[in-house]
Amino acid sequence: MAFPIHRPRRLRRTEALRRMVRETDLRPSDFIYPLFVVEGRGVRKPVPSMPGIDNLSVDLAVEEAKRARASSSSASLATRTREAPEPGPRTASSRRRSGR
């Protein structure tokens, strides 16, 4: 397929359409600061897959949300996290015996 000779400008007819298809412009206020909340008090455990982000207890999450708001972040999203269950002794052969 050859490059088109005629390039339609249908996405640039009006200022509103041009604003919608314009290159992305990101500011700190466009981001959401993630807060992962765990049970307990004074808990701060790093999230290995997200450098600079920690699992926080409620008391520390409140303080972190205040700091995020003061640093131009327009929103914070708090999510409750639970400890992963310990893997049990179940194996493929034990599932077959139990019918699962």
C-alpha positions as CSV (number, residue, x, y, z in Angstrom):
1,M,0.0,0.0,0.0
2,A,1.4,3.4,-1.0
3,F,1.4,6.4,1.2
4,P,-1.8,8.4,0.6
5,I,-1.4,11.4,-1.7
6,H,-4.4,13.1,-0.1
7,R,-4.2,13.4,3.7
8,P,-7.7,14.2,5.1
9,R,-7.7,16.9,7.8
10,R,-11.0,15.8,9.3
11,L,-9.5,15.6,12.8
12,R,-8.3,19.2,12.7
13,R,-11.4,21.1,11.4
14,T,-12.3,22.8,14.7
15,E,-10.3,24.0,17.7
16,A,-12.2,21.5,19.9
17,L,-11.1,18.6,17.7
18,R,-7.6,19.9,17.5
19,R,-7.4,20.0,21.3
20,M,-8.6,16.4,21.5
21,V,-5.9,15.0,19.1
22,R,-3.1,17.3,20.1
23,E,0.1,15.7,21.5
24,T,-0.1,14.7,25.2
25,D,0.8,17.3,27.7
26,L,1.3,15.9,31.2
27,R,1.6,17.9,34.5
28,P,2.0,16.6,38.0
29,S,-1.7,17.4,38.6
30,D,-2.6,14.8,35.9
31,F,-1.3,11.9,37.9
32,I,-3.0,9.8,40.6
33,Y,-0.8,8.9,43.6
34,P,-1.3,5.2,44.6
35,L,-1.7,4.4,48.3
36,F,-1.7,0.7,49.3
37,V,-3.1,0.3,52.8
38,V,-2.5,-2.6,55.1
39,E,-3.7,-3.5,58.6
40,G,-1.7,-2.3,61.7
41,R,-0.1,0.9,62.9
42,G,3.3,2.3,61.9
43,V,3.6,-0.2,59.0
44,R,5.7,0.8,56.0
45,K,6.8,-2.0,53.7
46,P,8.2,-1.3,50.2
47,V,6.4,-2.7,47.2
48,P,9.2,-4.4,45.2
49,S,7.6,-3.9,41.8
50,M,7.0,-0.2,42.3
51,P,10.1,1.7,43.5
52,G,9.3,4.5,45.9
53,I,5.8,3.1,46.7
54,D,5.1,1.4,50.1
55,N,2.4,-0.6,51.7
56,L,1.2,1.7,54.5
57,S,-0.9,1.4,57.6
58,V,-3.9,3.8,57.8
59,D,-2.1,6.2,60.1
60,L,0.9,6.6,57.7
61,A,-1.4,6.5,54.6
62,V,-3.2,9.6,55.9
63,E,0.1,11.5,56.3
64,E,1.3,10.3,52.9
65,A,-1.9,11.5,51.2
66,K,-1.4,15.0,52.8
67,R,2.1,15.1,51.5
68,A,1.0,14.0,48.0
69,R,-1.7,16.7,48.0
70,A,0.8,19.4,49.0
71,S,3.1,18.3,46.1
72,S,0.5,19.1,43.4
73,S,-0.8,15.6,43.0
74,S,-4.5,16.2,42.3
75,A,-5.7,12.8,43.4
76,S,-4.8,9.8,45.6
77,L,-6.2,6.3,45.2
78,A,-6.2,4.2,48.4
79,T,-6.4,0.4,47.9
80,R,-6.6,-2.1,50.7
81,T,-4.0,-4.9,50.3
82,R,-3.9,-8.2,52.1
83,E,-1.1,-10.6,52.8
84,A,-0.8,-13.3,50.3
85,P,-1.9,-16.7,51.7
86,E,0.9,-19.1,52.5
87,P,1.2,-21.8,49.9
88,G,-0.1,-25.1,51.3
89,P,1.1,-28.6,50.7
90,R,-1.3,-29.1,47.8
91,T,0.1,-30.6,44.8
92,A,-1.3,-31.8,41.5
93,S,-1.6,-35.4,42.8
94,S,-3.4,-34.2,46.0
95,R,-6.0,-32.3,43.9
96,R,-6.6,-35.4,41.8
97,R,-7.3,-37.4,45.0
98,S,-9.7,-34.8,46.4
99,G,-11.5,-34.4,43.1
100,R,-10.7,-30.8,42.5
